[in-house]
Every structure is written in C-alpha cells, then in structure tokens.
Amino acid sequence: MIHKIIKDQIKDALRAKDIIRLDTLRGLNALFLNEILTGKATPVGEKSGSEGEFISDDKALALIKRSVKQRKDSIDQFRKGGREDLVSKEQEELAILESFMPAMMGRDQIKLVAKMRIDAIKASGTIDPKASGKIVGMIMKELAGKADGMDVKAVVEELLLN
C-alpha cells in the first residue's frame, strides 16, 4: 500500500534528517488522512486507529498526481517571478512525489493507442477536428493515469492533422 510505504518512509527521513523529504512525505500523509477524516476516502487496514487506517492505492495515486501538478504549476510561477531558490525546492519535492507515480507511457506508445482509436472512429464515419477533446477524453479514460494529458492531446492533434 502506498500510504503505508509513505508512513514508513517518514520514519526513515526523520532518522536521516532529510528535511525536504520529510516535509513532502508528511504533507502527503496529511492529505491522505484528511481524505479519511472528511469521508472522501474509505479507510482500508487491519485495525482502526491512526496506525491501521490507510487509503486505497487508487485514491493515493490520485492525490499524489494532484500534488505533482501543483508542484509543476508552482515551479512555472516561481520561474516567472524570478525565484530560483523556490524553484529548486519545488523541483526536489516534485522528484520525491514522482517516485511514487507509476511510469508514464511515452509518446510512441500513446500514438499506437490513439491511432487505433482514431482509425476506428474514421472507419465508422467522418471525424470532426473540433471533436479532438472528446477523443482525448476517451483515450485518457482508456489509459487510466498511465499517460500525461498534455502528451495525449499533442498526439491526437498531430494524428488528426495528418
């Protein structure tokens, strides 16, 4: 379970005095516990209490993905503001968060899936270039978090233009 792994790594980071890793992991753990407390996630675990309540891996990955997106947005904003000191801190946190994410598909793999879907749509009738959003949504649902949305969008637009 991702949540349990993070709790264990908090202890390791504390022992190693790795402050950035510790703060990042504690932030994730707080997010997870908040989901349980607000009732947005049903705890799973052997026993009740703080040590035995964990959120599901699907929910944990969704929250980590949201945190990754927030860090990327922060990095962009800090760069625009000329705050390189904050950029480096956010990049370190981003690397820690991304270590919990499953490997994302490359553009070549996305292209194979997208091409099959687009060819199937073209075979059933004409395809409207303005419907690329629906196609992207359909492919994103099929890939279920295995691909970055911006990559899927770029691949679909490229295939529709050809």
C-alpha positions as CSV (number, residue, x, y, z in Angstrom):
1,M,0.0,0.0,0.0
2,I,1.3,3.4,-1.0
3,H,0.0,5.1,2.2
4,K,1.9,2.5,4.4
5,I,5.1,2.9,2.4
6,I,4.9,6.7,2.8
7,K,4.4,6.3,6.6
8,D,7.4,4.0,6.7
9,Q,9.5,6.4,4.7
10,I,8.6,9.3,7.0
11,K,10.4,7.4,9.8
12,D,13.4,6.8,7.5
13,A,13.5,10.5,6.5
14,L,13.3,11.5,10.1
15,R,16.2,9.3,11.1
16,A,18.2,10.5,8.1
17,K,17.4,14.2,8.9
18,D,16.3,14.7,5.3
19,I,14.1,17.8,5.9
20,I,12.7,18.2,2.4
21,R,11.8,14.6,2.0
22,L,10.3,14.6,5.5
23,D,8.2,17.7,4.8
24,T,7.0,16.3,1.5
25,L,6.0,12.9,2.9
26,R,4.3,14.5,5.9
27,G,2.3,16.7,3.5
28,L,1.2,13.6,1.6
29,N,0.3,11.7,4.8
30,A,-1.7,14.8,5.9
31,L,-3.6,14.8,2.5
32,F,-4.3,11.1,2.9
33,L,-5.6,11.5,6.5
34,N,-7.7,14.5,5.5
35,E,-9.4,12.4,2.9
36,I,-10.3,9.8,5.5
37,L,-11.5,12.4,8.0
38,T,-13.7,14.2,5.5
39,G,-15.2,10.9,4.4
40,K,-14.0,11.3,0.8
41,A,-12.0,8.0,1.2
42,T,-12.9,4.9,3.0
43,P,-10.0,3.7,5.1
44,V,-8.6,0.2,4.5
45,G,-6.5,-1.6,7.0
46,E,-6.3,-4.4,9.5
47,K,-7.4,-2.3,12.6
48,S,-8.9,1.0,13.4
49,G,-6.8,3.9,14.7
50,S,-4.2,6.0,13.1
51,E,-1.7,3.2,12.5
52,G,-4.1,0.9,10.7
53,E,-6.1,3.3,8.6
54,F,-4.8,3.7,5.0
55,I,-6.4,4.9,1.9
56,S,-6.5,2.8,-1.3
57,D,-3.7,2.9,-3.8
58,D,-6.0,4.4,-6.4
59,K,-7.0,7.3,-4.1
60,A,-3.4,7.8,-3.0
61,L,-2.2,8.0,-6.6
62,A,-4.9,10.5,-7.5
63,L,-3.8,12.7,-4.6
64,I,-0.1,12.3,-5.5
65,K,-0.9,13.2,-9.1
66,R,-2.7,16.3,-7.9
67,S,0.3,17.2,-5.8
68,V,2.6,16.7,-8.7
69,K,0.5,19.1,-10.8
70,Q,0.6,21.7,-8.1
71,R,4.3,21.5,-7.8
72,K,4.7,21.9,-11.6
73,D,2.4,24.9,-11.5
74,S,4.4,26.4,-8.6
75,I,7.7,25.9,-10.5
76,D,6.3,27.7,-13.5
77,Q,5.0,30.6,-11.3
78,F,8.3,30.9,-9.4
79,R,10.3,30.9,-12.6
80,K,8.2,33.7,-13.9
81,G,8.7,35.6,-10.7
82,G,12.5,35.0,-10.8
83,R,12.5,33.0,-7.5
84,E,15.1,30.3,-8.4
85,D,15.6,29.5,-4.7
86,L,11.9,28.4,-4.5
87,V,12.1,26.6,-7.9
88,S,14.9,24.3,-6.7
89,K,12.9,23.4,-3.5
90,E,9.8,22.6,-5.5
91,Q,11.8,20.5,-8.0
92,E,13.2,18.4,-5.2
93,E,9.7,17.9,-3.8
94,L,8.4,17.1,-7.3
95,A,11.1,14.4,-7.7
96,I,10.1,12.8,-4.4
97,L,6.4,12.8,-5.4
98,E,7.1,11.4,-8.9
99,S,9.0,8.5,-7.3
100,F,5.6,7.2,-6.2
101,M,3.9,7.6,-9.6
102,P,3.8,4.7,-12.0
103,A,5.9,5.0,-15.1
104,M,4.1,7.1,-17.7
105,M,3.7,6.0,-21.3
106,G,5.9,7.6,-23.9
107,R,4.5,9.5,-26.9
108,D,5.2,6.5,-29.2
109,Q,3.1,4.2,-27.0
110,I,0.3,6.8,-26.8
111,K,0.4,7.2,-30.6
112,L,-0.3,3.5,-31.1
113,V,-3.4,3.6,-28.9
114,A,-4.6,6.9,-30.3
115,K,-4.1,5.8,-33.9
116,M,-6.2,2.7,-33.3
117,R,-9.0,4.8,-31.7
118,I,-8.9,7.4,-34.4
119,D,-8.8,4.8,-37.2
120,A,-11.9,3.1,-35.7
121,I,-13.7,6.5,-35.5
122,K,-12.8,7.3,-39.1
123,A,-14.0,3.9,-40.3
124,S,-17.4,4.5,-38.7
125,G,-17.8,7.9,-40.3
126,T,-16.3,11.3,-40.7
127,I,-14.3,12.8,-37.9
128,D,-14.7,16.4,-36.8
129,P,-11.3,18.0,-36.0
130,K,-13.2,20.0,-33.3
131,A,-14.0,16.8,-31.6
132,S,-10.4,16.2,-30.5
133,G,-11.4,17.0,-26.9
134,K,-13.8,14.0,-26.9
135,I,-11.2,11.8,-28.4
136,V,-8.6,12.9,-25.9
137,G,-11.0,12.2,-23.1
138,M,-11.8,8.8,-24.4
139,I,-8.1,7.8,-24.7
140,M,-7.3,9.3,-21.2
141,K,-10.1,7.1,-19.8
142,E,-8.7,4.1,-21.5
143,L,-5.2,4.7,-20.4
144,A,-6.3,5.5,-16.8
145,G,-3.5,7.6,-15.5
146,K,-0.8,5.8,-17.5
147,A,-0.2,8.8,-19.7
148,D,0.1,12.6,-19.3
149,G,-2.9,14.5,-20.6
150,M,-0.7,17.0,-22.5
151,D,1.1,14.3,-24.3
152,V,-2.2,12.6,-25.3
153,K,-3.6,15.9,-26.5
154,A,-0.5,16.6,-28.6
155,V,-0.6,13.1,-30.2
156,V,-4.3,13.3,-31.0
157,E,-3.9,16.8,-32.6
158,E,-0.9,15.5,-34.6
159,L,-2.8,12.5,-35.9
160,L,-5.9,14.5,-36.7
161,L,-3.9,16.9,-38.8
162,N,-2.3,14.1,-40.9
